[in-house]
Amino acid sequence: MRKRLAQFRKLGRTPKHKWAMLRNMVTSLIKHERIETTLPKAKELRHLADKVVGYAKRGNLYGKQLAEQVVREKPMVTKLMEVLGPRYADRDGGYTRVMKLSRPRRGDNAPMAVIEYVDRPGEIRAARVPEKRKQRYFNNLVKSTALFNSGRLYYDD
């Protein structure tokens, strides 16, 4: 029997140390929007980073209070609520991307990875457009085409 399948990685640390490390890492990820770390840490950080963006998407006081329990710096909470929350308003999850780096770390040969937020300026690989954004774009396109064809929309050239 396979037991405890839903358990998270221990990362060779006590739970308090692991939680402190992940809080520091998510704060750095919000600040820089892209960080380089080991692959297991990046995969573990992905869960927390997505959860924090979900708090920001709420856009209310309770979401801000939940985010303040995780994020260590007040300016990063402000950035989370004012920049990242609205950026991912039409995306249902999948706010982060983990990409393996080709070379392991030099000292101990640990596999390295880059974790970054998607849909940001200067990202390595462009993300897929969310379905909600596509639907809104096509609805606006159809609406403007209908207005143009009905003669209600005029351009002064």
trRosetta pair geometry for C-beta under 8 A, 3 or more apart (Angstrom, degrees):
i j d omega theta_ij theta_ji phi_ij phi_ji
2 5 5.7 54 135 -68 109 108
4 7 4.6 11 169 -21 98 124
8 44 6.3 93 -178 -129 111 100
8 47 7.5 -101 -115 29 127 160
9 40 5.5 -175 -174 -178 168 110
9 43 7.3 82 -9 87 141 107
9 44 5.1 -98 45 -76 117 123
10 13 6.9 -178 158 44 71 59
10 18 7.1 -108 -170 -74 45 150
11 18 5.5 130 55 -115 122 110
11 21 7.6 -136 116 75 151 149
11 40 6.2 170 -100 125 86 121
11 41 6.4 79 -123 -86 132 78
11 44 6.6 -62 -54 -12 127 166
13 17 4.0 -124 179 92 116 117
13 18 4.4 151 86 -59 121 82
13 21 6.7 79 66 1 178 140
14 17 4.7 88 53 10 81 105
14 18 6.9 -149 88 -8 38 89
15 18 5.6 -55 -142 38 31 112
15 19 6.2 30 160 -19 66 106
16 19 5.9 -55 -146 37 29 109
16 20 6.3 28 155 -18 64 107
17 20 5.8 -55 -147 38 31 111
17 21 6.2 31 154 -20 65 108
18 21 5.7 -56 -147 37 29 112
18 22 6.3 26 156 -16 65 108
19 22 5.9 -55 -144 39 30 108
19 23 6.3 33 155 -20 64 106
20 23 5.8 -54 -148 35 30 112
20 24 6.5 30 153 -17 63 105
21 24 5.8 -55 -151 37 31 111
21 25 6.2 28 153 -18 66 109
21 41 7.7 -83 141 -138 123 117
22 25 5.5 -53 -142 39 33 111
22 26 6.2 31 159 -18 67 104
22 44 6.7 -95 -101 128 119 107
22 45 6.0 -173 -139 -102 85 74
22 48 5.4 120 168 -7 119 167
23 26 6.1 -53 -143 36 29 105
23 27 6.5 31 154 -19 61 106
23 48 8.0 -111 -80 173 47 151
23 70 5.8 -153 -121 -173 90 61
23 71 7.3 -177 -165 -101 83 21
23 72 5.8 100 149 -47 104 103
24 27 5.8 -58 -153 36 30 112
24 28 6.4 27 152 -16 65 107
24 72 6.6 11 -95 -11 53 146
25 28 5.6 -54 -148 39 34 110
25 29 6.2 37 152 -23 66 105
25 35 6.9 -158 -161 83 83 160
25 37 6.8 17 -136 -71 128 159
25 41 6.9 -159 -106 167 165 111
25 45 5.1 -89 120 -112 134 131
26 29 5.4 -48 -143 35 35 115
26 30 6.5 38 155 -20 64 100
26 45 6.4 -177 -70 -158 78 95
26 48 5.2 -98 -71 120 137 116
26 49 5.3 -169 -125 -83 96 75
26 52 5.9 127 178 -13 135 155
26 70 6.2 -26 85 151 148 111
26 71 6.5 -105 111 -94 105 72
27 30 5.9 -52 -151 34 31 109
27 31 6.4 30 151 -19 63 109
27 71 5.3 127 -93 -152 85 71
27 72 4.6 -38 -73 30 154 97
27 73 5.7 106 -159 10 124 97
27 76 5.3 101 -151 93 78 174
28 31 5.5 -56 -145 38 34 113
28 32 6.0 -5 169 13 71 110
28 35 5.4 65 123 -78 112 147
29 32 6.8 -69 -131 55 23 83
29 33 6.9 63 174 -111 58 20
29 34 7.6 76 -142 -54 69 10
29 35 5.4 -91 -89 1 72 120
29 45 6.8 147 -41 165 148 130
29 49 5.6 -53 104 -109 156 129
29 96 7.8 -7 -179 -113 142 126
29 115 6.5 -39 -115 106 126 110
29 116 8.0 -169 -152 -116 95 34
29 117 7.3 124 166 -39 98 95
30 33 7.3 16 -159 -73 20 59
30 49 8.0 -173 -56 -135 80 94
30 52 7.5 -84 -68 121 123 144
30 71 6.4 -1 11 -125 157 125
30 76 4.6 98 100 -168 132 108
30 79 6.0 136 162 88 104 120
30 80 5.5 -36 -143 -70 137 98
30 84 6.9 -81 -136 -29 91 150
31 73 7.5 41 -70 50 117 142
31 76 5.6 -57 -65 -101 82 115
31 79 7.5 113 -97 52 46 160
32 35 5.8 100 73 -66 130 83
33 116 6.3 45 146 -155 69 81
33 117 4.9 -69 -159 25 88 113
33 120 5.3 171 170 -159 140 167
34 114 6.4 5 -173 -179 95 105
34 115 7.4 178 -146 91 51 45
34 116 3.8 2 -107 -106 87 104
34 117 7.3 -105 -63 19 68 70
34 120 7.8 -158 -44 78 102 148
34 123 7.7 171 -75 -116 130 68
35 114 7.3 174 90 -151 33 63
35 115 6.0 -9 60 59 79 88
35 116 7.7 163 18 -79 49 64
36 101 7.3 37 -146 -46 108 141
36 112 6.4 15 180 179 97 112
36 113 7.4 177 -150 92 60 36
36 114 5.2 -32 -98 -99 73 74
37 41 4.6 -91 144 89 126 124
37 42 5.2 158 73 -59 104 88
37 45 7.2 76 60 -4 154 147
37 112 7.3 179 105 -151 21 73
37 113 6.5 -24 72 65 64 79
37 115 6.7 -19 32 8 107 110
38 41 4.7 83 61 14 85 107
38 42 6.9 -155 90 -10 40 90
38 105 7.2 -47 -93 -26 91 132
38 110 5.0 -46 -120 149 118 126
38 111 6.5 89 -163 78 78 60
38 112 6.1 -71 -110 -106 45 51
38 113 6.9 43 156 20 21 89
39 42 5.7 -56 -144 36 30 112
39 43 6.4 27 160 -18 65 106
39 98 7.5 99 -145 172 69 123
39 100 6.2 10 -101 -109 120 87
39 110 7.8 -164 15 160 87 84
39 111 4.2 -13 -4 106 130 108
39 112 6.7 168 -39 -162 80 3
39 113 4.3 101 -96 -22 65 122
40 43 5.8 -55 -146 37 33 110
40 44 6.3 29 156 -16 66 108
40 111 8.0 96 -17 66 77 103
41 44 5.7 -59 -147 40 31 109
41 45 6.0 33 154 -23 67 110
42 45 5.6 -54 -141 37 30 112
42 46 6.6 48 154 -38 61 96
42 98 4.7 132 141 -131 119 116
42 113 4.2 -103 17 86 160 128
42 114 7.5 76 -119 90 149 9
42 115 4.3 -179 -148 -48 102 118
43 46 5.7 -36 -155 9 32 120
43 98 6.0 48 -80 -122 63 174
43 113 7.8 61 -36 54 77 165
44 47 6.6 -49 -173 21 40 108
44 48 7.5 23 144 -3 66 107
45 48 5.8 -65 -156 44 45 106
45 49 5.7 41 152 -22 79 111
45 96 7.9 -138 113 172 87 167
45 115 5.9 137 85 89 126 177
46 49 5.9 -58 -140 39 27 109
46 50 6.3 24 162 -16 64 109
46 96 5.0 -159 -133 85 80 137
46 98 5.8 -66 -69 -41 130 121
46 115 6.5 -138 -74 -138 82 130
47 50 6.2 -62 -152 38 24 107
47 51 6.4 22 153 -19 62 111
48 51 5.6 -56 -148 36 32 113
48 52 6.4 32 155 -21 66 105
48 70 6.8 178 -175 -161 107 138
49 52 5.9 -53 -147 34 31 110
49 53 6.6 30 154 -16 63 104
49 95 6.9 -140 129 87 94 110
49 96 5.0 68 96 -52 133 144
49 115 7.3 160 -2 156 161 129
49 117 7.7 -138 165 -82 129 86
50 53 5.8 -54 -149 37 34 109
50 54 6.5 40 150 -23 64 104
50 93 6.4 34 -165 -147 127 72
50 94 7.5 22 -117 -54 126 14
50 95 5.3 154 -113 34 74 104
50 96 6.0 -107 -60 7 87 107
51 54 5.4 -52 -155 32 34 117
51 55 6.8 39 147 -21 64 98
51 70 7.9 146 98 -65 108 169
52 55 5.5 -45 -155 28 38 114
52 56 6.7 37 147 -17 64 102
52 67 5.6 92 -156 -124 85 88
52 70 5.6 -127 -94 86 113 147
52 71 6.6 104 -148 -49 138 103
52 80 6.5 -69 152 -148 105 141
53 56 5.4 -51 -150 37 39 113
53 57 6.4 47 149 -27 67 101
53 80 7.3 -132 -99 -159 55 96
53 84 5.7 -101 -120 147 93 118
53 85 7.0 178 -162 -90 65 55
53 88 5.6 21 172 52 124 155
53 95 4.6 -20 58 31 168 176
53 117 7.9 139 -81 -124 141 115
54 57 5.6 -47 -147 28 34 115
54 58 7.4 49 151 -30 58 90
55 58 6.0 -42 -169 10 38 115
55 63 4.4 155 178 -164 68 81
55 64 7.6 151 153 -64 105 21
55 66 4.5 -143 -131 89 133 117
55 67 4.4 171 111 -59 139 91
55 70 8.0 158 12 22 157 129
55 80 7.8 14 84 149 99 129
56 59 7.3 46 164 -66 47 55
56 63 6.3 152 -87 155 18 122
56 64 8.0 68 -107 -86 58 59
56 67 6.1 66 -63 -78 78 147
56 80 4.6 -130 -87 154 136 88
56 81 5.2 -147 -139 -95 93 47
56 84 5.5 42 107 90 164 97
56 85 3.3 -132 146 -76 97 101
56 88 7.9 78 86 51 112 112
57 63 7.4 -137 59 -149 44 152
57 85 5.1 -176 -77 -151 40 82
57 88 6.2 -77 -81 93 114 97
57 89 6.2 156 -138 -106 94 55
58 62 6.7 -73 134 78 151 88
58 63 3.2 175 62 -64 124 140
58 85 7.8 -73 38 -143 47 127
59 63 6.3 38 15 46 20 150
59 81 7.2 121 -119 -160 52 87
59 85 5.9 143 -76 160 79 142
60 63 5.2 102 54 9 66 102
60 64 7.3 -126 104 -3 38 91
61 64 5.6 -57 -152 37 35 112
61 65 6.3 36 152 -20 68 105
62 65 5.6 -52 -147 35 34 112
62 66 6.5 35 154 -18 65 103
63 66 5.7 -52 -148 36 32 111
63 67 6.4 31 153 -17 64 107
63 81 7.6 132 110 -111 108 100
63 85 7.9 94 138 -114 142 138
64 67 5.7 -56 -148 38 32 111
64 68 6.3 36 153 -23 65 105
64 77 6.6 84 -158 172 83 115
64 81 5.8 11 -99 -86 98 140
65 68 5.6 -51 -146 32 32 113
65 69 7.0 40 152 -25 60 98
66 69 5.9 -50 -161 22 35 114
66 70 7.4 14 150 -4 62 105
67 70 6.1 -69 -158 42 40 101
67 71 5.5 3 164 8 81 117
67 77 5.4 136 119 -134 115 94
67 80 5.7 -177 -171 106 148 149
67 81 7.1 -175 52 -59 163 94
68 71 6.4 -60 -113 54 30 89
68 74 7.8 17 -122 -106 101 67
68 77 5.5 21 -85 -110 75 151
71 76 5.1 -147 179 102 127 113
71 77 5.1 162 84 -72 138 81
71 80 6.4 -141 -54 -20 163 150
72 76 7.4 34 60 45 60 138
73 76 4.3 80 74 7 98 109
73 77 7.2 -163 96 -10 52 81
74 77 5.5 -49 -150 30 39 113
74 78 6.6 41 151 -19 66 101
75 78 5.4 -50 -151 35 39 115
75 79 6.4 40 150 -19 68 102
76 79 5.4 -45 -144 36 38 112
76 80 6.2 46 151 -25 64 103
77 80 5.5 -51 -148 34 32 117
77 81 6.4 24 156 -13 65 107
78 81 6.1 -60 -146 41 29 104
78 82 5.9 -1 166 4 67 118
79 82 6.4 -70 -131 51 23 93
79 83 5.0 -22 -172 24 68 122
79 84 6.7 58 137 -9 74 100
80 83 7.2 -40 -84 51 9 82
80 84 5.0 -36 -142 42 48 123
80 85 6.5 70 151 -34 59 94
81 84 7.8 16 -20 50 14 83
81 85 5.4 3 -150 -5 34 138
82 85 7.1 46 -19 35 10 107
82 86 7.2 -15 178 4 33 115
83 86 7.0 -83 -163 43 15 96
83 87 6.3 13 155 -23 59 118
84 87 5.4 -57 -143 34 32 117
84 88 6.4 2 169 4 67 109
84 95 7.8 67 -176 -172 107 138
84 117 7.0 -96 -126 -139 111 158
85 88 6.8 -82 -153 47 21 88
85 89 7.0 52 150 -68 61 83
86 89 5.4 -13 -152 -34 41 118
87 119 6.1 162 166 110 107 120
87 120 7.6 29 -178 -86 154 73
88 91 4.5 -69 -158 46 78 114
88 95 5.3 -12 -112 -109 155 114
88 119 7.1 147 -84 58 76 141
90 130 5.2 164 124 83 90 143
90 132 4.1 -147 -170 90 100 125
90 133 4.9 116 117 -56 146 85
90 136 7.3 -79 -127 -1 151 138
91 94 6.7 -110 168 68 113 87
91 95 6.6 123 107 -86 135 77
91 118 7.9 169 -148 82 165 118
91 119 7.2 -150 -47 -8 150 150
91 130 4.5 -141 -98 -70 68 144
91 132 7.6 -138 -69 37 33 117
91 133 7.9 -5 -65 -22 73 116
92 130 7.0 132 9 -148 74 124
92 132 7.6 114 -25 -16 98 122
94 118 7.0 -3 138 17 82 146
95 117 6.0 -24 158 -141 86 84
95 118 6.3 -150 -169 31 37 94
96 115 5.8 6 -179 -175 119 96
96 116 6.9 157 -153 83 72 29
96 117 5.9 -53 -99 -99 64 49
96 118 6.9 -172 -110 -13 12 86
97 115 7.1 167 82 -149 46 52
97 116 5.6 -19 57 63 93 80
97 117 7.7 95 13 -166 84 7
97 118 5.3 95 -27 -65 111 95
97 123 7.9 81 36 -166 140 124
97 125 7.4 -142 157 59 163 104
97 127 7.2 -146 -53 -88 134 106
98 113 5.4 13 -174 166 90 137
98 114 7.5 163 -152 81 46 45
98 115 5.1 -15 -99 -99 75 83
99 113 6.2 159 80 -161 39 83
99 114 5.1 -12 60 57 95 93
99 115 8.0 173 20 -81 65 37
99 116 7.8 -9 10 16 107 103
99 124 6.7 -83 14 75 163 151
99 125 7.6 129 -77 10 145 123
100 111 6.6 -36 -143 176 105 110
100 112 7.5 112 -162 86 60 50
100 113 5.2 -49 -103 -101 44 90
101 104 7.9 148 88 -82 99 29
101 111 7.9 161 52 180 80 64
101 112 4.3 -22 41 92 126 99
101 113 6.0 -158 -7 -93 83 29
101 114 6.4 94 -59 -22 98 89
103 112 7.1 3 89 35 60 123
104 109 4.7 37 122 -164 145 51
104 110 5.9 160 -171 70 100 29
104 111 5.4 -59 -110 -90 94 41
104 112 6.1 148 -139 -5 39 90
105 108 5.9 9 91 52 115 74
105 109 6.6 -119 66 -59 70 5
105 110 4.4 6 27 50 121 87
105 111 7.9 -55 -3 4 85 6
105 112 5.4 119 -51 -56 81 112
114 124 7.2 86 100 -19 147 149
116 120 7.0 -121 164 38 104 133
116 123 6.1 155 131 -132 140 93
116 124 6.9 132 32 5 156 102
117 120 5.0 80 90 -33 99 131
117 123 7.8 -107 87 -95 59 120
118 123 6.6 62 -138 -132 44 162
118 127 3.8 70 -174 -62 121 148
119 123 7.4 31 0 -22 9 151
119 127 5.4 -64 -50 41 72 135
120 123 5.1 112 62 -55 80 107
123 126 6.7 123 82 -89 116 42
123 127 7.3 -9 108 -22 162 91
129 133 5.4 -113 177 82 95 122
129 134 5.5 110 118 -58 118 95
130 133 4.7 89 65 7 86 103
130 134 7.1 -152 97 -6 45 86
131 134 5.6 -53 -148 37 36 113
131 135 6.2 35 156 -20 68 107
132 135 5.8 -55 -147 37 30 111
132 136 6.3 29 155 -17 64 107
133 136 5.8 -53 -145 38 31 110
133 137 6.3 34 154 -22 64 107
134 137 5.7 -58 -150 35 29 112
134 138 6.4 20 158 -12 66 108
135 138 6.1 -58 -145 40 29 104
135 139 6.2 30 156 -20 65 108
136 139 5.8 -54 -145 37 29 112
136 140 6.4 28 157 -16 64 107
137 140 6.0 -60 -152 38 28 108
137 141 6.3 29 151 -21 64 109
138 141 5.3 -51 -143 36 35 116
138 142 6.3 35 157 -19 67 103
139 142 5.9 -53 -147 37 29 108
139 143 6.2 29 154 -19 63 109
140 143 5.6 -55 -144 39 31 113
140 144 6.2 26 159 -15 66 107
141 144 6.1 -57 -144 39 27 104
141 145 6.2 27 155 -18 63 109
142 145 5.7 -56 -146 38 29 112
142 146 6.3 31 155 -20 64 106
143 146 5.8 -55 -149 35 29 111
143 147 6.5 28 153 -16 63 106
144 147 5.6 -51 -146 38 35 112
144 148 6.2 37 153 -21 66 105
144 153 7.1 59 -165 -68 72 168
145 148 5.6 -53 -145 36 31 111
145 149 6.2 26 157 -15 65 109
146 149 5.9 -56 -142 41 29 107
146 150 6.2 25 158 -18 63 110
147 150 6.0 -59 -144 37 28 107
147 152 5.0 -79 -165 69 80 109
147 153 4.5 77 131 -30 101 119
148 152 7.9 -89 -75 56 20 69
148 153 4.6 -54 -89 59 59 128
150 153 7.9 80 59 5 80 84
151 154 7.9 20 -178 -63 57 89
